[in-house]
Amino acid sequence: MPVASTRGPLAALDRRLADGSERPQLTGWRRLLTEFWWFGVKQARACVFAGVFFLAVFVVPRGGVLGLARYDVLLVVALALQAWLIWARIETVDEAKAILAFHAAGFALEVYKVTLLPTPSWTYPDAALTKVAGVPLFAGFMYAAVGSYVMQSWRLLHMRIHHHPPFALTGTLAAALYLNLFTHHWVADLRWILLAVALGLYARCFIGFTPLDRERRMPFLLGFVLIGFFIWVAENIGTFFGIWRYPDQLGAWVTVSLGKWSSWTMLALMSFALVSNLKHVKERIHLAP
């Protein structure tokens, strides 16, 4: 689906972002700064779901709104936002289904970490009508926001993947990364081994993206390491506002362990494994010979 087919308040911006006309007059530092500017604009636009959702995290008071608990309000915001994305044609129904699958996988992980472990990895301290097994239903949308961002970046930056490993291998790796998030509490944590496997699989793989009118390239894994970092930053924001808390944050807030960065990098890789099954995404993934 072309970017310009969106409707609503973002339609004009998307038409501007879709303009890929050549600008040969831009050279040197002027081209660098212009491409950097448009790259930032497109990244911000790709974060429309995450940005609005985290804005709600900032502005919804802990006591809730009109008698509705904060977690319940955040669920209403997330559902309304997802419905708007489909109405505005920012996401297709098929894309929304892929994001829903990511939501379900994230929610299952939350229930395991919060309720099923002898010592919860983190907690949601507030009461809510929409809490299931100690986890508010809106929590899955925090994972879905990652999938939405990947989807929008793919479209807005006209991304292509070159020398991508066979899907059977990357799908198996994604499943192993997800499983390790559960099993590392009981057996050895294999994340570094799995990330080493990812490094081997994606060693020759790179992402082609177009900030303005020319394709630029970066190593595939570097992109997802950066995504993992920004999710870690967002997690610090969420815990600062008390949406959820780690055990070491119960007395006073402290920054989230930097080790979580690797977990979010794995999450980003898993999200792409889901997104890559969409037909229009697969068309721009070139498998390694």
N, C-alpha and C positions, 0 to 999 in steps of 0.2 A: 504494500500500500504506500503510495507516495506521501511524503511529508505534507505536501500542500493540500491534501484532501481533508485535513482536520477542519473543524468548525468551532465557533465560539470565540472567546476572547483571545485565544492563542493562534487563531488562524492566520492573522496578518504576520505575526512573528514567524510562524512556520513557513509561510511563503517566502519571507526574506531569508530564512536559514536555508531553504531549498535552492536558492539562487547559486548555481555553481558556475556562473559565467567566468571566463578567463580574465585575469587582471595582470597582463604582462608588464604594466608600468610599475608594479610593485617589485622592488628589489632590495637586497641588503637588509638593514635593520628595520626599514618600513614594512617590508613583507613579514619579517619575524614578528614584529609587534602586532600587525594586523591579524596574522594567523593565530597568534596567541590570544588576542582579544576574542576572535570568533570561536576558537576552541573553548574558551571559558564560558561564552554565552551559550553554546550548544550543550556544554556539560551542565550548566545551571538549568537549562530547559529540560534536559534528560532527568533531572532530579525533581520534576514537578510533583510526583507522588510523595517522595521522601521529604521534600521541602515543606509542602503543605502539612504533612502529617506531623513533622517535628515542630512546625509552628504551633500546631494544636497542643503539642506537649508543653510548649512554653506558656501558652496563654490560658489553658484550661486550669482553673484553680484546683488545688488538692481537695477542697471540699465539694467539688463537682459544680454542676450548673442546674438550677431549678429543681433541686432535689435528686438529680440523676448523678450517680457517683462518677468520679473522674474516669475510671476505666471504661464505664459504659458510654460516656460521652465520646471517648476516643474511638470506640468501636463504631459508633454512629458516624463519626467523621470519616473513618476509614472506608466504611461501606458506601457512604455518599460520594466520596472521592473516587472510588473504583467505578461506581455507576457513571459518574461524570466523564471519566476517562474513556469509557466505551461510547457514551453518547457523543462526545466530542471527536470520536474517531482517532483519538490519540493511541488507543489500544484496540486491537481487534478482539472479537470473541475468542478466537483460537489462542491469542496471546494471553488473554485473561484466564483461560483454562490452564495454561502452563504456569502462570503466576499463582493460581489457586493451588496447583499441585505443590508448589514451593511453600505456600502458606501452610498446607497440611503437614508437610515434612517438618517445617519449623515448629509448628504447634506440638507435634508428637515429641520432638526433641525437648521442648519446654516442659511438657508434662513429666517426662522422664527425669530431667534435671531438677525440677522443683518438687515433685511429689514422690517419685518412685525410688529415689536414692535414699539411703539411711540418713545422710547429711545433705540437705539441699545445696546445690551449687549456687543458687541465688533465690530470692524470694520477692513476691509482690505484696507489699505490706498493706495496701488499702483493701477495703471491702468493696464488693460489686455484685450486681445481679448476674452479670455475664461471666462469672468465674467458673471454670470447669477444671476439677482436679487441682485447684489452687492456682490456675493460670487464667488470666483474663483473655477472652477470645480475641481481643485486638492484637495480642502479642504476635500472632502468626503474620499479621500485616507488616510487622517490622522486617520479617524475612522476605515477604512478598515485595517490599520496597526495593530490595536488591535486584530481584528479577525484573521489576519494572524499569529500573535504571539501566540495566544491561540491554533491555529491549529498546529503550528510547535512544541510548547511545548508538546502538547498532544502526538504527534508521537515520538519525540526524547527522552522524559522521560518515555515513555511507561506508561502513566498515566491511572489510574483507579479511578472511583468515587464509594465510598461505602456509603450505606444508603442514596442514593439520594432521595429527595421527589418525588412524582408523577409529571410527566411532565406537566399535566394540571395545577397544582398549580404553578410550577416554570414559565411556560409560561405566566400565568395570572399575576404573579408578575413582570416579565420582561416587559410586556405591560404596567402595571401600572407605573413602574419606568420611562419608556420612555414618557408616557403621562404626568407625573408630570413635566418633563423638559419643557413642553409647558404651562401647566395650572398654574404653581406656580406664574406666573406673574399676574394672575387675581383672583385666589382663594388662599387658604392657601397652603403653601409649605408642602407637606406630606412626604418629603424624609425621615425624621427621623422615622416616623411611618412605612413607607415601609421598611426601613432598619431594624427596630425592627421585622417586619413580616419575613424578610429574615433571621434574627438571629434565630427566632423560627423554621422556615422551615428547615434550614441547621444546626441546633444545633448538630445533631448526624452525620452529613455528613463529610467525610474526603476524602482527595485526597491521593491516593497511587502513588508514583513516584519513578523511578529507576535512580539515578545518575550514578551508576556504575554497580553493579551486585546484589544488594539487594534492595528490595522495602522499601522505607521510607514513612512516613505518616505525614500529617499536616492537621489542620482543613480547611475545604473547604473555609470558608469566609476569613480566614487569607490570603490565597493565593490571593484572589481578592482585599483585602485591600492593599496588597503590590503592585499589578499591578496598582491600582489606584494611589498609591504614585509615582510610576515611570512615569506614564502618566503626573502627575502634574509637575514633574521635566522637562519632555520633553516640556510641555506647557510653562514653564518659559524660556526654550531655544528658542522656537519659537517666543515668544513675545520679547525677548531680541534682536533677529535679525530682528524685525519689520515685520514679516510675517503677524501678526495681532496684534491689540492693544485693550486693555480694556480702558474704559474711564479714569481711574486713571493713565494710562500710556502715555497719550497724551503729557504731558509736559516733563516728564522724566520717564525712565523705573523704575518700582518697581516690587518686586516679586508678583506673582499671589496669590490672597487670598488663604490661606490654606483651606478655606471652599470648594474650588473647588475639593479638594481631595475626598470628599464624592460623588460629581457628577461623577468623573471618576471611582470610585468604582462601582457606579450604572451602568455606561457604560460597565465596564468589565463583570458584571453579565448579562447584556443584550446580550453581544457578545457571552457568553457561551450558553445562551438560544438558539441562532441561530445555533451555532456550534453543540450543542447536538442533533440536528435533523438529522445530517448526520449518515448514517447507521453504518460506521466503528467506530464512536464515541459511538453511543448508545450501541454497543456490549460490551463496557467496562464500562458501567454505571450500577451499581447494585442498584436497587430501595430498599428503606427501606421497611421491612416487615410490 
